[in-house]
Amino acid sequence: MTNTVKRILVSAGMAAAVIGAGVLEYHYIPAVRWLAVLVVMGITAEFLAAAIKGLRNKDSKVFAEIAIVCLAPYALFLGAAAYFVGTKPGIMLLLLLVISAADTGGWFFGKWFGTTKLWQKISPNKTWTGQIAGIICGAGIAILYGILGGGGFMPQLMWIGIAVALLSQYGDLTASWIKRKFGVDDFSRALPGHGGLLDRFDGWIYVLPITWLAMM
């Protein structure tokens, strides 16, 4: 089975999980918030495992020690954000759609049309073309979300899409920087063709906490 096929199958599985959670929410079962919390627990475990690997390398030992100390409070904060944002399934769905669109659009246009690197030392595959395309795709899917939801064109959704797409991309860059510091390529191999949960949900690093704070 090729890596591309694995990516497609895993992506389909994740989409099915989101749809399933949405169906349960329709039947008044709070599945979205708990699914989000489970994802946070998974990415926390992956981060800890990567940090422990970093402890074995003298060049990353100090950084790994600091990361482990900071992990518990941030994981609790991120878990709380996931839970409370998850109490608004419509908002969580919007975030997932925008982050996925920004990630996919950035990857596609960056791969085929990108030339100028965004930050080569941290993430050699990221380009300015990919970042701009990701922001446009994120804004576009947010606008489409409002139209399909019956609200018509809502300019505020466009700005939300731009902000979420940009934050998610810098979450991706932050995760790439941390991986470089730990000396690992992926946080885990939990998702064939994708890497680990944190490799797929690194857009949450900034998006979820800031969304939660904005909702307060």
C-alpha positions as CSV (number, residue, x, y, z in Angstrom):
1,M,0.0,0.0,0.0
2,T,1.5,3.3,-1.1
3,N,1.9,6.3,1.3
4,T,-0.7,8.3,-0.7
5,V,-3.3,5.5,-0.3
6,K,-2.5,5.4,3.4
7,R,-3.0,9.2,3.7
8,I,-6.3,9.0,1.9
9,L,-7.6,6.1,4.0
10,V,-6.6,7.7,7.3
11,S,-8.1,11.0,6.2
12,A,-11.3,9.3,5.4
13,G,-11.3,7.6,8.8
14,M,-10.7,10.9,10.6
15,A,-13.6,12.5,8.5
16,A,-15.8,9.6,9.5
17,A,-15.0,10.1,13.2
18,V,-15.9,13.8,12.9
19,I,-19.2,13.0,11.1
20,G,-20.0,10.3,13.7
21,A,-19.4,12.8,16.5
22,G,-21.7,15.2,14.7
23,V,-24.5,12.6,14.4
24,L,-24.2,11.9,18.1
25,E,-24.4,15.6,18.9
26,Y,-27.6,15.7,16.9
27,H,-29.0,13.0,19.3
28,Y,-27.9,15.2,22.3
29,I,-24.8,13.1,23.1
30,P,-21.8,15.4,23.7
31,A,-19.4,13.6,21.5
32,V,-17.5,16.5,20.0
33,R,-16.1,17.9,23.2
34,W,-14.9,14.4,24.4
35,L,-13.5,13.5,21.0
36,A,-11.5,16.8,21.1
37,V,-10.3,16.0,24.7
38,L,-9.2,12.6,23.6
39,V,-7.2,14.1,20.7
40,V,-5.5,16.5,23.2
41,M,-4.7,13.5,25.5
42,G,-3.2,11.7,22.5
43,I,-1.0,14.6,21.3
44,T,0.1,15.2,24.9
45,A,1.3,11.6,25.1
46,E,3.1,11.9,21.8
47,F,4.8,15.1,22.9
48,L,6.0,13.5,26.1
49,A,7.4,10.5,24.2
50,A,9.2,12.8,21.8
51,A,10.6,14.9,24.7
52,I,11.9,11.7,26.4
53,K,13.8,10.9,23.2
54,G,15.2,14.4,23.3
55,L,16.5,13.8,26.8
56,R,18.8,11.1,25.3
57,N,20.5,13.7,23.1
58,K,22.9,16.0,24.8
59,D,22.2,18.7,22.3
60,S,18.5,18.8,23.0
61,K,18.6,17.6,26.7
62,V,18.0,21.1,28.3
63,F,15.3,22.0,25.8
64,A,13.6,18.6,26.5
65,E,13.7,19.2,30.2
66,I,12.1,22.6,29.9
67,A,9.5,21.2,27.5
68,I,8.5,18.4,30.0
69,V,8.1,20.9,32.8
70,C,5.9,23.2,30.7
71,L,3.9,20.2,29.2
72,A,1.5,19.6,32.1
73,P,0.1,23.1,32.6
74,Y,-0.2,23.7,28.8
75,A,-1.8,20.3,28.2
76,L,-4.4,21.1,30.9
77,F,-5.0,24.5,29.3
78,L,-5.3,23.0,25.9
79,G,-7.6,20.2,27.2
80,A,-9.9,22.7,28.8
81,A,-10.0,24.8,25.6
82,A,-10.9,21.7,23.6
83,Y,-13.7,20.8,26.0
84,F,-15.2,24.2,26.2
85,V,-14.9,25.0,22.4
86,G,-16.4,21.5,21.9
87,T,-19.5,22.6,23.7
88,K,-20.2,24.6,20.5
89,P,-20.1,21.9,17.8
90,G,-20.7,24.5,15.1
91,I,-17.6,26.5,16.1
92,M,-15.5,23.4,16.4
93,L,-16.6,22.2,12.9
94,L,-15.7,25.6,11.5
95,L,-12.2,25.4,13.0
96,L,-11.6,21.9,11.7
97,L,-12.8,22.9,8.2
98,V,-10.6,26.0,8.1
99,I,-7.5,24.2,9.5
100,S,-7.9,21.3,7.1
101,A,-8.5,23.7,4.1
102,A,-5.5,25.8,5.1
103,D,-3.3,22.7,5.5
104,T,-4.4,21.0,2.2
105,G,-4.3,24.3,0.2
106,G,-0.9,25.2,1.6
107,W,0.5,21.7,0.9
108,F,-0.9,21.5,-2.7
109,F,0.0,25.0,-3.9
110,G,3.3,25.0,-2.0
111,K,4.3,21.7,-3.5
112,W,3.5,22.6,-7.1
113,F,3.9,26.3,-7.3
114,G,6.1,27.3,-4.3
115,T,9.6,28.5,-4.8
116,T,10.5,30.9,-2.0
117,K,11.0,29.1,1.4
118,L,9.1,30.5,4.3
119,W,11.5,29.3,7.0
120,Q,13.8,26.7,5.6
121,K,15.8,25.9,8.7
122,I,12.6,24.9,10.6
123,S,10.4,23.5,7.9
124,P,12.1,23.1,4.5
125,N,8.9,22.3,2.6
126,K,7.0,25.4,3.7
127,T,6.8,28.2,1.1
128,W,5.3,31.7,1.0
129,T,3.1,30.6,-1.8
130,G,1.8,27.8,0.3
131,Q,1.1,30.1,3.2
132,I,-0.8,32.6,1.1
133,A,-2.8,29.8,-0.6
134,G,-3.5,28.2,2.8
135,I,-4.9,31.5,4.1
136,I,-7.1,32.0,1.0
137,C,-8.4,28.4,1.2
138,G,-9.2,28.9,4.9
139,A,-11.0,32.1,4.3
140,G,-12.9,30.5,1.3
141,I,-14.1,27.5,3.3
142,A,-15.2,29.8,6.2
143,I,-17.3,31.9,3.7
144,L,-18.7,28.7,2.2
145,Y,-19.6,27.5,5.7
146,G,-21.7,30.6,6.3
147,I,-23.4,30.3,2.9
148,L,-24.3,26.6,3.2
149,G,-25.4,27.2,6.8
150,G,-28.1,29.6,5.5
151,G,-26.5,32.8,6.8
152,G,-25.4,34.0,3.3
153,F,-22.1,35.8,2.8
154,M,-20.8,37.0,6.2
155,P,-17.6,39.1,6.1
156,Q,-16.8,38.3,9.7
157,L,-16.5,34.6,8.7
158,M,-13.9,35.6,6.1
159,W,-11.8,37.4,8.8
160,I,-12.2,34.5,11.1
161,G,-11.1,32.1,8.4
162,I,-8.0,34.3,7.7
163,A,-7.1,34.4,11.4
164,V,-7.6,30.7,12.1
165,A,-5.7,29.7,8.9
166,L,-2.8,31.9,9.9
167,L,-2.7,30.7,13.5
168,S,-2.9,27.1,12.4
169,Q,0.0,27.5,10.0
170,Y,2.2,29.0,12.8
171,G,1.1,26.1,15.0
172,D,2.4,23.9,12.3
173,L,5.7,25.8,12.2
174,T,6.0,25.7,16.0
175,A,5.5,21.9,15.9
176,S,8.2,21.6,13.2
177,W,10.6,23.7,15.3
178,I,10.0,21.5,18.3
179,K,10.6,18.3,16.3
180,R,13.9,19.7,15.1
181,K,14.9,20.5,18.6
182,F,14.0,17.0,19.8
183,G,15.7,15.4,16.7
184,V,12.6,13.5,15.5
185,D,10.9,13.5,12.1
186,D,7.4,12.8,13.3
187,F,5.9,12.8,16.8
188,S,4.7,9.2,16.3
189,R,3.5,6.8,13.6
190,A,-0.1,6.6,15.0
191,L,-1.6,7.7,11.7
192,P,0.0,5.9,8.7
193,G,1.0,8.3,6.0
194,H,0.5,11.3,8.3
195,G,2.8,10.8,11.3
196,G,1.3,11.3,14.7
197,L,-1.8,13.0,16.0
198,L,0.2,16.1,16.9
199,D,1.6,16.1,13.3
200,R,-2.1,16.4,12.1
201,F,-3.5,18.6,14.9
202,D,-0.6,21.0,15.4
203,G,-2.9,23.7,14.1
204,W,-4.7,23.5,17.5
205,I,-1.6,24.7,19.4
206,Y,-2.7,28.4,19.1
207,V,-6.2,28.2,17.5
208,L,-8.0,26.3,20.3
209,P,-6.8,28.4,23.3
210,I,-7.3,31.7,21.5
211,T,-10.8,30.7,20.3
212,W,-11.7,29.6,23.9
213,L,-10.5,33.0,25.3
214,A,-12.5,34.8,22.6
215,M,-15.6,32.9,23.6
216,M,-15.3,33.9,27.3
